[in-house]
Amino acid sequence: MIENFTIKRRNSSGVVSNVFSSVLNAGSLVHRELMSEHYVQLAFTTAEPVYFKVGDYCDIEGFGRFELVDPYSPTFNAKSGGYDYELRLDAYYWKWKNKYHGVFDCKFTKICSCHCSGNRFNSTNKRAF
């Protein structure tokens, strides 16, 4: 069971620094669905807000690296006067969800009929023999 965690950040020079370390509260979990989501949710409370950046990550022993892929803001808890977090860090291979690859408006404009495809198949086979 995970009790402590450290969020790290790598700067543009490649230097890794610790951003935040804490003890987990109840409600923290590692979630994995085959062919679907894979993330860790870290529940914790702080006296002052900590601002995480997209790309911050946490290595969890036995589960791997998880990264922040969406911006996150804490929730102020008026009862305790602190800031509650349910920080979701996705598996490293979910980083692609923030990337645009330019293939969203792809269209097929020329579709060959069965007759045309059949003719092309026959002419290829005749040349082969």
MMTF fields as JSON, N, C-alpha, C and O atoms, coordinates in Angstrom:
{
  "mmtfVersion": "1.0.0",
  "mmtfProducer": "UNKNOWN",
  "numBonds": 515,
  "numAtoms": 516,
  "numGroups": 129,
  "numChains": 1,
  "numModels": 1,
  "chainsPerModel": [1],
  "groupsPerChain": [129],
  "chainIdList": ["A"],
  "bondAtomList": [4, 2, 8, 6, 12, 10, 16, 14, 20, 18, 24, 22, 28, 26, 32, 30, 36, 34, 40, 38, 44, 42, 48, 46, 52, 50, 56, 54, 60, 58, 64, 62, 68, 66, 72, 70, 76, 74, 80, 78, 84, 82, 88, 86, 92, 90, 96, 94, 100, 98, 104, 102, 108, 106, 112, 110, 116, 114, 120, 118, 124, 122, 128, 126, 132, 130, 136, 134, 140, 138, 144, 142, 148, 146, 152, 150, 156, 154, 160, 158, 164, 162, 168, 166, 172, 170, 176, 174, 180, 178, 184, 182, 188, 186, 192, 190, 196, 194, 200, 198, 204, 202, 208, 206, 212, 210, 216, 214, 220, 218, 224, 222, 228, 226, 232, 230, 236, 234, 240, 238, 244, 242, 248, 246, 252, 250, 256, 254, 260, 258, 264, 262, 268, 266, 272, 270, 276, 274, 280, 278, 284, 282, 288, 286, 292, 290, 296, 294, 300, 298, 304, 302, 308, 306, 312, 310, 316, 314, 320, 318, 324, 322, 328, 326, 332, 330, 336, 334, 340, 338, 344, 342, 348, 346, 352, 350, 356, 354, 360, 358, 364, 362, 368, 366, 372, 370, 376, 374, 380, 378, 384, 382, 388, 386, 392, 390, 396, 394, 400, 398, 404, 402, 408, 406, 412, 410, 416, 414, 420, 418, 424, 422, 428, 426, 432, 430, 436, 434, 440, 438, 444, 442, 448, 446, 452, 450, 456, 454, 460, 458, 464, 462, 468, 466, 472, 470, 476, 474, 480, 478, 484, 482, 488, 486, 492, 490, 496, 494, 500, 498, 504, 502, 508, 506, 512, 510],
  "bondOrderList": [1, 1, 1, 1, 1, 1, 1, 1, 1, 1, 1, 1, 1, 1, 1, 1, 1, 1, 1, 1, 1, 1, 1, 1, 1, 1, 1, 1, 1, 1, 1, 1, 1, 1, 1, 1, 1, 1, 1, 1, 1, 1, 1, 1, 1, 1, 1, 1, 1, 1, 1, 1, 1, 1, 1, 1, 1, 1, 1, 1, 1, 1, 1, 1, 1, 1, 1, 1, 1, 1, 1, 1, 1, 1, 1, 1, 1, 1, 1, 1, 1, 1, 1, 1, 1, 1, 1, 1, 1, 1, 1, 1, 1, 1, 1, 1, 1, 1, 1, 1, 1, 1, 1, 1, 1, 1, 1, 1, 1, 1, 1, 1, 1, 1, 1, 1, 1, 1, 1, 1, 1, 1, 1, 1, 1, 1, 1, 1],
  "groupList": [{"groupName": "MET", "atomNameList": ["N", "CA", "C", "O"], "elementList": ["N", "C", "C", "O"], "formalChargeList": [0, 0, 0, 0], "bondAtomList": [1, 0, 2, 1, 3, 2], "bondOrderList": [1, 1, 2], "singleLetterCode": "M", "chemCompType": "L-PEPTIDE LINKING"}, {"groupName": "ILE", "atomNameList": ["N", "CA", "C", "O"], "elementList": ["N", "C", "C", "O"], "formalChargeList": [0, 0, 0, 0], "bondAtomList": [1, 0, 2, 1, 3, 2], "bondOrderList": [1, 1, 2], "singleLetterCode": "I", "chemCompType": "L-PEPTIDE LINKING"}, {"groupName": "GLU", "atomNameList": ["N", "CA", "C", "O"], "elementList": ["N", "C", "C", "O"], "formalChargeList": [0, 0, 0, 0], "bondAtomList": [1, 0, 2, 1, 3, 2], "bondOrderList": [1, 1, 2], "singleLetterCode": "E", "chemCompType": "L-PEPTIDE LINKING"}, {"groupName": "ASN", "atomNameList": ["N", "CA", "C", "O"], "elementList": ["N", "C", "C", "O"], "formalChargeList": [0, 0, 0, 0], "bondAtomList": [1, 0, 2, 1, 3, 2], "bondOrderList": [1, 1, 2], "singleLetterCode": "N", "chemCompType": "L-PEPTIDE LINKING"}, {"groupName": "PHE", "atomNameList": ["N", "CA", "C", "O"], "elementList": ["N", "C", "C", "O"], "formalChargeList": [0, 0, 0, 0], "bondAtomList": [1, 0, 2, 1, 3, 2], "bondOrderList": [1, 1, 2], "singleLetterCode": "F", "chemCompType": "L-PEPTIDE LINKING"}, {"groupName": "THR", "atomNameList": ["N", "CA", "C", "O"], "elementList": ["N", "C", "C", "O"], "formalChargeList": [0, 0, 0, 0], "bondAtomList": [1, 0, 2, 1, 3, 2], "bondOrderList": [1, 1, 2], "singleLetterCode": "T", "chemCompType": "L-PEPTIDE LINKING"}, {"groupName": "LYS", "atomNameList": ["N", "CA", "C", "O"], "elementList": ["N", "C", "C", "O"], "formalChargeList": [0, 0, 0, 0], "bondAtomList": [1, 0, 2, 1, 3, 2], "bondOrderList": [1, 1, 2], "singleLetterCode": "K", "chemCompType": "L-PEPTIDE LINKING"}, {"groupName": "ARG", "atomNameList": ["N", "CA", "C", "O"], "elementList": ["N", "C", "C", "O"], "formalChargeList": [0, 0, 0, 0], "bondAtomList": [1, 0, 2, 1, 3, 2], "bondOrderList": [1, 1, 2], "singleLetterCode": "R", "chemCompType": "L-PEPTIDE LINKING"}, {"groupName": "SER", "atomNameList": ["N", "CA", "C", "O"], "elementList": ["N", "C", "C", "O"], "formalChargeList": [0, 0, 0, 0], "bondAtomList": [1, 0, 2, 1, 3, 2], "bondOrderList": [1, 1, 2], "singleLetterCode": "S", "chemCompType": "L-PEPTIDE LINKING"}, {"groupName": "GLY", "atomNameList": ["N", "CA", "C", "O"], "elementList": ["N", "C", "C", "O"], "formalChargeList": [0, 0, 0, 0], "bondAtomList": [1, 0, 2, 1, 3, 2], "bondOrderList": [1, 1, 2], "singleLetterCode": "G", "chemCompType": "PEPTIDE LINKING"}, {"groupName": "VAL", "atomNameList": ["N", "CA", "C", "O"], "elementList": ["N", "C", "C", "O"], "formalChargeList": [0, 0, 0, 0], "bondAtomList": [1, 0, 2, 1, 3, 2], "bondOrderList": [1, 1, 2], "singleLetterCode": "V", "chemCompType": "L-PEPTIDE LINKING"}, {"groupName": "LEU", "atomNameList": ["N", "CA", "C", "O"], "elementList": ["N", "C", "C", "O"], "formalChargeList": [0, 0, 0, 0], "bondAtomList": [1, 0, 2, 1, 3, 2], "bondOrderList": [1, 1, 2], "singleLetterCode": "L", "chemCompType": "L-PEPTIDE LINKING"}, {"groupName": "ALA", "atomNameList": ["N", "CA", "C", "O"], "elementList": ["N", "C", "C", "O"], "formalChargeList": [0, 0, 0, 0], "bondAtomList": [1, 0, 2, 1, 3, 2], "bondOrderList": [1, 1, 2], "singleLetterCode": "A", "chemCompType": "L-PEPTIDE LINKING"}, {"groupName": "HIS", "atomNameList": ["N", "CA", "C", "O"], "elementList": ["N", "C", "C", "O"], "formalChargeList": [0, 0, 0, 0], "bondAtomList": [1, 0, 2, 1, 3, 2], "bondOrderList": [1, 1, 2], "singleLetterCode": "H", "chemCompType": "L-PEPTIDE LINKING"}, {"groupName": "TYR", "atomNameList": ["N", "CA", "C", "O"], "elementList": ["N", "C", "C", "O"], "formalChargeList": [0, 0, 0, 0], "bondAtomList": [1, 0, 2, 1, 3, 2], "bondOrderList": [1, 1, 2], "singleLetterCode": "Y", "chemCompType": "L-PEPTIDE LINKING"}, {"groupName": "GLN", "atomNameList": ["N", "CA", "C", "O"], "elementList": ["N", "C", "C", "O"], "formalChargeList": [0, 0, 0, 0], "bondAtomList": [1, 0, 2, 1, 3, 2], "bondOrderList": [1, 1, 2], "singleLetterCode": "Q", "chemCompType": "L-PEPTIDE LINKING"}, {"groupName": "PRO", "atomNameList": ["N", "CA", "C", "O"], "elementList": ["N", "C", "C", "O"], "formalChargeList": [0, 0, 0, 0], "bondAtomList": [1, 0, 2, 1, 3, 2], "bondOrderList": [1, 1, 2], "singleLetterCode": "P", "chemCompType": "L-PEPTIDE LINKING"}, {"groupName": "ASP", "atomNameList": ["N", "CA", "C", "O"], "elementList": ["N", "C", "C", "O"], "formalChargeList": [0, 0, 0, 0], "bondAtomList": [1, 0, 2, 1, 3, 2], "bondOrderList": [1, 1, 2], "singleLetterCode": "D", "chemCompType": "L-PEPTIDE LINKING"}, {"groupName": "CYS", "atomNameList": ["N", "CA", "C", "O"], "elementList": ["N", "C", "C", "O"], "formalChargeList": [0, 0, 0, 0], "bondAtomList": [1, 0, 2, 1, 3, 2], "bondOrderList": [1, 1, 2], "singleLetterCode": "C", "chemCompType": "L-PEPTIDE LINKING"}, {"groupName": "TRP", "atomNameList": ["N", "CA", "C", "O"], "elementList": ["N", "C", "C", "O"], "formalChargeList": [0, 0, 0, 0], "bondAtomList": [1, 0, 2, 1, 3, 2], "bondOrderList": [1, 1, 2], "singleLetterCode": "W", "chemCompType": "L-PEPTIDE LINKING"}],
  "groupTypeList": [0, 1, 2, 3, 4, 5, 1, 6, 7, 7, 3, 8, 8, 9, 10, 10, 8, 3, 10, 4, 8, 8, 10, 11, 3, 12, 9, 8, 11, 10, 13, 7, 2, 11, 0, 8, 2, 13, 14, 10, 15, 11, 12, 4, 5, 5, 12, 2, 16, 10, 14, 4, 6, 10, 9, 17, 14, 18, 17, 1, 2, 9, 4, 9, 7, 4, 2, 11, 10, 17, 16, 14, 8, 16, 5, 4, 3, 12, 6, 8, 9, 9, 14, 17, 14, 2, 11, 7, 11, 17, 12, 14, 14, 19, 6, 19, 6, 3, 6, 14, 13, 9, 10, 4, 17, 18, 6, 4, 5, 6, 1, 18, 8, 18, 13, 18, 8, 9, 3, 7, 4, 3, 8, 5, 3, 6, 7, 12, 4],
  "groupIdList": [1, 2, 3, 4, 5, 6, 7, 8, 9, 10, 11, 12, 13, 14, 15, 16, 17, 18, 19, 20, 21, 22, 23, 24, 25, 26, 27, 28, 29, 30, 31, 32, 33, 34, 35, 36, 37, 38, 39, 40, 41, 42, 43, 44, 45, 46, 47, 48, 49, 50, 51, 52, 53, 54, 55, 56, 57, 58, 59, 60, 61, 62, 63, 64, 65, 66, 67, 68, 69, 70, 71, 72, 73, 74, 75, 76, 77, 78, 79, 80, 81, 82, 83, 84, 85, 86, 87, 88, 89, 90, 91, 92, 93, 94, 95, 96, 97, 98, 99, 100, 101, 102, 103, 104, 105, 106, 107, 108, 109, 110, 111, 112, 113, 114, 115, 116, 117, 118, 119, 120, 121, 122, 123, 124, 125, 126, 127, 128, 129],
  "secStructList": [7, 7, 7, 3, 3, 3, 3, 3, 3, 3, 7, 6, 6, 1, 7, 3, 3, 3, 3, 3, 3, 3, 3, 7, 7, 6, 6, 7, 3, 3, 3, 3, 7, 6, 6, 1, 7, 3, 3, 3, 3, 3, 3, 3, 3, 3, 1, 1, 7, 7, 7, 7, 7, 6, 6, 7, 3, 3, 3, 3, 6, 6, 6, 3, 3, 3, 3, 7, 7, 1, 7, 7, 7, 7, 3, 3, 3, 6, 6, 6, 6, 3, 3, 3, 3, 3, 3, 3, 3, 3, 3, 4, 4, 4, 4, 4, 4, 4, 7, 7, 7, 1, 7, 6, 6, 7, 7, 7, 7, 7, 7, 7, 7, 2, 2, 2, 2, 2, 2, 2, 2, 2, 2, 2, 2, 2, 2, 2, 7],
  "xCoordList": [0.835, 0.0, 0.877, 1.902, 0.48, 1.21, 0.809, -0.379, 1.787, 1.487, 1.986, 1.308, 3.17, 3.768, 3.963, 4.059, 4.02, 4.278, 5.037, 5.002, 5.717, 6.446, 6.124, 6.282, 5.676, 5.422, 6.709, 7.286, 7.15, 8.397, 8.117, 7.09, 9.073, 8.964, 10.328, 11.357, 10.323, 11.556, 11.523, 10.572, 12.577, 12.605, 13.157, 13.479, 13.264, 13.691, 15.14, 15.532, 15.941, 17.334, 17.457, 18.543, 16.355, 16.366, 16.606, 16.715, 16.689, 16.917, 15.593, 14.59, 15.603, 14.401, 14.417, 15.422, 13.276, 13.156, 11.871, 10.882, 11.911, 10.721, 9.824, 10.265, 8.571, 7.613, 6.851, 6.614, 6.46, 5.608, 5.695, 5.74, 5.72, 5.671, 4.619, 4.454, 3.912, 2.868, 2.506, 3.012, 1.608, 1.023, -0.364, -1.075, -0.755, -2.063, -3.194, -3.028, -4.34, -5.572, -6.385, -6.049, -7.457, -8.395, -8.978, -9.191, -9.231, -9.777, -8.755, -9.112, -7.501, -6.472, -6.576, -6.886, -6.319, -6.446, -5.632, -5.235, -5.387, -4.819, -5.906, -6.425, -6.25, -7.345, -6.786, -6.071, -7.121, -6.691, -7.775, -8.252, -8.168, -9.12, -8.434, -7.778, -8.581, -7.974, -8.545, -9.763, -7.679, -8.039, -8.81, -9.616, -8.565, -9.258, -8.351, -7.174, -8.868, -8.141, -7.112, -7.267, -6.057, -5.036, -4.51, -3.772, -4.891, -4.501, -4.383, -4.823, -3.772, -3.708, -4.373, -4.146, -5.187, -5.831, -5.259, -5.396, -4.617, -3.969, -4.823, -5.033, -5.319, -6.144, -5.289, -4.7, -5.227, -4.46, -4.957, -5.703, -4.545, -4.951, -3.703, -2.759, -3.702, -2.591, -3.126, -4.279, -2.277, -2.662, -2.638, -3.487, -1.68, -1.549, -1.708, -1.355, -2.23, -2.392, -1.044, -0.099, -0.968, 0.198, -0.276, -1.257, 0.411, -0.009, 0.871, 2.083, 0.234, 0.931, 0.816, -0.163, 1.822, 1.829, 1.632, 1.995, 1.055, 0.931, 2.342, 3.23, 2.543, 3.859, 4.492, 5.429, 3.991, 4.477, 4.146, 3.127, 4.987, 4.791, 5.135, 5.738, 4.731, 4.97, 5.284, 4.537, 6.391, 6.727, 6.178, 6.539, 5.304, 4.707, 5.226, 5.021, 5.896, 6.537, 5.514, 4.478, 5.823, 4.942, 3.897, 3.251, 3.722, 2.706, 3.267, 2.681, 4.388, 5.013, 4.875, 4.582, 5.094, 5.055, 3.688, 3.084, 3.211, 1.934, 2.173, 2.912, 1.542, 1.783, 0.486, -0.585, 0.608, -0.515, -0.691, 0.2, -1.817, -2.045, -3.132, -3.324, -3.84, -4.856, -4.593, -4.185, -4.815, -4.634, -5.539, -6.634, -5.072, -5.83, -5.779, -4.737, -6.912, -6.998, -7.583, -8.514, -7.05, -7.563, -8.906, -9.32, -9.574, -10.848, -10.617, -10.028, -11.078, -10.923, -11.93, -13.118, -11.452, -12.302, -12.511, -11.605, -13.715, -14.006, -13.989, -13.676, -14.324, -14.368, -12.971, -12.786, -11.992, -10.637, -9.733, -8.67, -10.141, -9.33, -8.176, -7.284, -8.179, -7.112, -7.607, -8.723, -6.774, -7.092, -7.089, -6.105, -8.21, -8.351, -8.008, -8.4, -7.271, -6.874, -7.367, -7.332, -7.812, -8.013, -7.324, -7.963, -6.008, -5.17, -5.104, -4.683, -5.523, -5.504, -4.278, -4.094, -3.45, -2.27, -2.464, -2.666, -2.404, -2.61, -1.301, -0.222, -1.404, -0.23, 0.515, -0.094, 1.817, 2.663, 2.218, 2.428, 1.608, 1.217, -0.095, -0.55, -0.721, -1.915, -1.566, -2.471, -0.281, 0.106, -0.416, -0.666, -0.584, -1.024, -2.385, -2.715, -3.193, -4.553, -4.567, -5.593, -3.446, -3.36, -2.732, -2.541, -2.412, -1.737, -2.742, -3.691, -2.531, -3.346, -2.487, -1.412, -2.953, -2.168, -2.677, -2.101, -3.727, -4.212, -4.95, -5.013, -5.508, -6.2, -7.689, -8.364, -8.209, -9.605, -10.579, -11.737, -10.134, -11.039, -10.678, -10.853, -10.183, -9.785, -11.03, -11.994, -11.005, -12.13, -11.596, -10.51, -12.357, -12.043, -12.895, -14.124, -12.252, -13.005, -13.195, -14.136, -12.321, -12.436, -12.529, -11.579, -13.68, -13.892, -14.163, -15.046, -13.407, -13.509, -14.663, -14.867, -15.404, -16.515, -15.98, -14.808, -16.816, -16.43, -15.986, -15.025, -16.668, -16.327, -14.903, -14.115, -14.597, -13.262, -12.206, -11.162, -12.461, -11.505, -11.321, -10.207, -12.392, -12.307, -11.461, -10.652, -11.636, -10.831, -9.359, -8.5, -9.065, -7.685, -7.074, -5.906, -7.847, -7.371, -7.081, -6.044, -8.008, -7.823, -6.618, -5.858, -6.421, -5.289, -3.973, -2.978, -3.946, -2.725, -2.413, -1.253, -3.433, -3.223, -2.779, -1.956, -3.29, -2.887, -1.402, -0.709, -0.919, 0.494, 1.385, 2.511, 0.887, 1.702, 1.918, 2.918, 0.981, 1.107, 1.621, 1.795],
  "yCoordList": [-1.191, 0.0, 1.251, 1.298, 2.238, 3.49, 4.391, 4.593, 4.924, 5.828, 7.239, 8.213, 7.35, 8.639, 8.755, 7.746, 9.968, 10.179, 11.487, 12.361, 11.611, 12.837, 13.192, 12.37, 14.416, 14.925, 15.604, 16.416, 15.271, 15.806, 16.587, 16.405, 17.475, 18.275, 18.305, 18.494, 18.117, 18.188, 19.502, 19.777, 20.313, 21.596, 21.415, 20.3, 22.515, 22.435, 21.976, 21.513, 22.098, 21.631, 20.161, 19.588, 19.545, 18.137, 17.884, 16.734, 18.953, 18.817, 18.5, 19.178, 17.459, 17.039, 17.642, 17.582, 18.228, 18.781, 18.263, 17.993, 18.131, 17.721, 18.932, 19.967, 18.808, 19.904, 19.81, 20.82, 18.577, 18.404, 16.971, 16.04, 16.79, 15.462, 15.49, 16.502, 14.386, 14.342, 12.904, 11.951, 12.783, 11.507, 11.452, 12.457, 10.292, 10.136, 10.069, 9.559, 10.591, 10.465, 9.296, 8.71, 8.967, 7.958, 8.479, 9.682, 7.608, 8.0, 7.95, 8.12, 7.725, 7.585, 6.2, 5.231, 6.107, 4.808, 4.748, 5.774, 3.526, 3.259, 2.548, 1.521, 3.098, 2.548, 2.107, 2.855, 0.897, 0.393, -0.458, -1.411, -0.111, -0.892, -1.3, -0.484, -2.526, -3.017, -2.273, -2.152, -1.779, -1.032, 0.252, 0.717, 0.819, 2.04, 2.858, 3.037, 3.35, 4.262, 3.56, 2.397, 4.312, 3.847, 5.097, 5.885, 5.273, 6.481, 6.206, 5.173, 7.169, 7.149, 8.442, 9.512, 8.323, 9.497, 9.684, 8.814, 10.823, 11.119, 12.103, 13.231, 11.683, 12.542, 13.039, 12.247, 14.367, 14.946, 16.358, 16.918, 16.938, 18.275, 19.084, 18.558, 20.362, 21.246, 22.53, 22.906, 23.194, 24.462, 25.591, 26.481, 25.561, 26.558, 25.86, 24.688, 26.556, 25.907, 25.6, 26.381, 24.464, 24.07, 23.989, 23.308, 24.675, 24.713, 23.769, 23.956, 22.758, 21.766, 22.154, 22.772, 21.787, 22.059, 20.759, 19.681, 20.876, 19.717, 19.199, 19.966, 17.906, 17.302, 16.893, 16.094, 17.431, 16.976, 15.501, 15.045, 14.754, 13.307, 12.725, 13.377, 11.483, 10.738, 9.296, 8.674, 8.77, 7.36, 6.574, 6.831, 5.619, 4.816, 3.401, 2.724, 2.971, 1.657, 0.554, 0.482, -0.286, -1.391, -1.054, -1.951, 0.253, 0.662, 1.486, 1.504, 2.167, 2.932, 4.424, 4.928, 5.136, 6.592, 7.085, 6.569, 8.098, 8.738, 10.234, 10.813, 10.865, 12.275, 13.068, 12.545, 14.34, 15.25, 15.674, 16.305, 15.342, 15.658, 16.71, 17.198, 17.06, 18.108, 19.11, 18.71, 20.403, 21.391, 21.066, 20.53, 21.396, 21.057, 22.214, 22.844, 22.488, 23.492, 22.832, 22.033, 23.154, 22.551, 23.15, 24.186, 22.487, 22.954, 23.48, 22.79, 24.696, 25.259, 24.609, 24.531, 24.144, 23.519, 24.527, 24.769, 25.126, 26.163, 25.609, 26.331, 24.337, 23.726, 23.617, 23.921, 23.188, 23.011, 24.208, 24.349, 25.065, 26.205, 25.822, 26.635, 24.588, 24.111, 23.899, 24.281, 23.296, 23.01, 21.502, 20.82, 20.994, 19.559, 19.26, 19.984, 18.182, 17.739, 16.314, 15.472, 16.07, 14.724, 14.75, 14.775, 14.744, 14.938, 13.656, 12.608, 13.759, 12.601, 12.685, 13.657, 11.659, 11.545, 10.328, 9.219, 10.533, 9.442, 8.73, 9.294, 7.484, 6.714, 7.479, 8.214, 7.307, 8.086, 7.998, 8.944, 6.885, 6.735, 7.439, 7.357, 8.129, 8.919, 10.359, 11.171, 10.701, 12.066, 12.462, 13.643, 11.513, 11.802, 12.463, 13.096, 12.342, 12.882, 14.408, 14.985, 15.077, 16.526, 16.948, 18.142, 16.023, 16.33, 16.346, 15.563, 17.234, 17.294, 16.801, 17.343, 15.79, 15.189, 15.581, 15.15, 16.377, 16.845, 15.804, 15.931, 14.786, 13.74, 13.7, 12.728, 14.735, 14.703, 14.923, 14.515, 15.56, 15.823, 15.001, 15.46, 13.81, 12.925, 12.399, 11.981, 12.421, 11.908, 11.028, 11.266, 10.029, 9.218, 9.752, 9.73, 10.227, 10.87, 9.979, 10.183, 8.994, 8.152, 6.696, 6.123, 6.126, 4.727, 3.96, 4.313, 2.928, 2.123, 1.12, 0.565, 0.893, -0.059, -1.492, -1.724, -2.418, -3.832, -4.274, -5.033, -3.813, -4.185, -3.722, -4.463, -2.494, -1.945, -2.746, -3.081, -3.051, -3.814, -5.208, -5.731, -5.812, -7.149, -7.154, -8.061, -6.153, -6.055, -5.886, -6.493, -5.066, -4.845, -6.137, -6.426, -6.911, -8.183, -9.173, -9.835, -9.261, -10.189, -9.824, -10.712, -8.57, -8.188, -8.439, -8.784, -8.277, -8.558, -10.04, -10.427, -10.876, -12.331, -12.826, -13.739, -12.26, -12.695, -12.422, -13.224, -11.276, -10.943, -11.869, -12.172, -12.307, -13.14, -14.54, -15.187, -15.024, -16.392, -16.373, -17.428],
  "zCoordList": [0.0, 0.0, 0.0, 0.68, -0.747, -0.867, 0.304, 0.554, 1.013, 2.122, 1.855, 2.18, 1.263, 0.949, -0.555, -1.254, -1.043, -2.462, -2.64, -1.773, -3.762, -4.11, -5.56, -6.463, -5.767, -7.107, -7.574, -6.85, -8.772, -9.316, -10.585, -11.24, -10.919, -12.134, -12.821, -12.172, -14.136, -14.929, -15.706, -16.438, -15.537, -16.247, -17.659, -18.068, -18.4, -19.8, -19.948, -21.019, -18.889, -18.923, -18.563, -18.653, -18.155, -17.785, -16.308, -15.883, -15.521, -14.082, -13.394, -13.614, -12.556, -11.847, -10.446, -9.738, -10.062, -8.711, -8.074, -8.756, -6.756, -6.016, -5.834, -5.332, -6.24, -6.133, -4.825, -4.163, -4.447, -3.276, -2.791, -3.595, -1.481, -0.863, 0.237, 0.918, 0.411, 1.435, 1.769, 1.176, 2.744, 3.135, 2.523, 2.502, 2.028, 1.385, 2.398, 3.506, 2.0, 2.775, 2.235, 1.205, 2.943, 2.434, 1.127, 0.98, 0.203, -1.093, -2.205, -3.371, -1.883, -2.912, -3.525, -2.833, -4.82, -5.482, -6.749, -7.301, -7.208, -8.524, -9.309, -8.872, -10.474, -11.283, -12.631, -13.297, -13.015, -14.319, -14.931, -14.315, -16.154, -16.936, -18.223, -18.87, -18.584, -19.81, -21.011, -21.144, -21.879, -23.082, -22.753, -23.56, -21.576, -21.174, -20.276, -20.588, -19.185, -18.314, -17.423, -17.05, -17.098, -16.162, -15.459, -16.051, -14.205, -13.486, -11.993, -11.49, -11.303, -9.845, -9.378, -9.942, -8.349, -7.774, -6.379, -5.518, -6.162, -4.893, -4.118, -4.563, -2.956, -2.106, -0.949, -0.213, -0.796, 0.299, 0.566, -0.237, 1.693, 2.11, 2.451, 3.04, 2.079, 2.406, 3.047, 2.836, 3.829, 4.448, 3.422, 3.46, 2.513, 1.447, 0.092, -0.038, -0.912, -2.22, -2.866, -2.756, -3.536, -4.315, -5.757, -6.057, -6.635, -8.036, -8.848, -8.955, -9.412, -10.224, -11.687, -12.105, -12.454, -13.89, -14.66, -14.188, -15.845, -16.72, -16.991, -17.366, -16.802, -16.976, -15.65, -15.638, -14.522, -13.22, -13.082, -13.601, -12.393, -12.348, -10.982, -10.129, -10.814, -9.591, -9.979, -10.735, -9.459, -9.668, -8.487, -7.339, -8.773, -7.715, -7.833, -8.841, -6.792, -6.791, -7.041, -6.38, -7.99, -8.33, -9.383, -9.924, -9.685, -10.65, -11.798, -12.88, -11.589, -12.656, -12.5, -11.416, -13.61, -13.623, -14.048, -14.988, -13.335, -13.628, -13.742, -12.946, -14.739, -15.027, -15.029, -15.337, -14.678, -14.738, -16.186, -16.753, -16.792, -18.201, -18.398, -19.511, -17.336, -17.395, -16.277, -15.187, -16.517, -15.445, -14.25, -14.42, -13.046, -11.84, -10.853, -10.675, -10.213, -9.152, -7.904, -8.012, -6.716, -5.489, -5.084, -5.603, -4.158, -3.623, -2.21, -1.377, -1.939, -0.595, 0.343, 0.03, 1.494, 2.505, 3.618, 4.415, 3.684, 4.67, 6.092, 7.039, 6.241, 7.578, 8.188, 9.366, 7.401, 7.92, 7.61, 8.215, 6.682, 6.29, 5.384, 5.143, 4.876, 4.002, 2.584, 2.229, 1.803, 0.402, 0.189, 0.479, -0.323, -0.57, -2.024, -2.938, -2.209, -3.54, -3.779, -2.882, -4.964, -5.504, -6.857, -7.909, -6.796, -7.968, -8.788, -8.299, -10.029, -10.917, -11.817, -12.55, -11.749, -12.59, -13.481, -12.988, -14.782, -15.738, -16.035, -15.856, -16.491, -16.887, -17.977, -18.755, -18.03, -18.943, -20.395, -21.155, -20.803, -22.202, -22.531, -23.671, -21.574, -21.843, -22.198, -22.392, -22.29, -22.647, -24.016, -24.259, -24.907, -26.274, -26.32, -27.323, -25.267, -25.342, -25.445, -25.808, -25.133, -25.276, -26.596, -26.826, -27.448, -28.703, -29.847, -29.858, -30.801, -32.012, -33.163, -33.422, -33.839, -34.914, -36.301, -37.3, -36.391, -37.679, -38.489, -39.712, -37.874, -38.621, -38.309, -38.649, -37.67, -37.256, -38.404, -38.312, -39.485, -40.596, -41.83, -42.959, -41.617, -42.708, -43.436, -42.796, -44.779, -45.565, -46.685, -47.213, -47.034, -48.199, -49.337, -49.263, -50.378, -51.451, -52.666, -53.433, -52.861, -54.047, -53.61, -53.077, -53.846, -53.49, -54.769, -55.551, -54.965, -56.172, -56.021, -54.941, -57.09, -57.027, -57.017, -57.313, -56.686, -56.67, -58.067, -58.197, -59.101, -60.467, -60.802, -61.39, -60.416, -60.677, -59.906, -60.465, -58.65, -57.845, -58.398, -58.408, -58.853, -59.426, -60.686, -60.882, -61.546, -62.761, -62.425, -63.064, -61.43, -61.05, -60.505, -60.768, -59.752, -59.207, -60.337, -60.346, -61.281, -62.408, -63.255, -63.641, -63.552, -64.386, -63.656, -64.293, -62.349, -61.586, -61.596, -61.739, -61.444, -61.445, -62.808, -62.878, -63.902, -65.253, -65.49, -66.115, -64.983, -65.154, -64.323, -64.718, -63.195, -62.305, -62.882, -62.567, -63.736, -64.259, -65.633, -66.243]
}
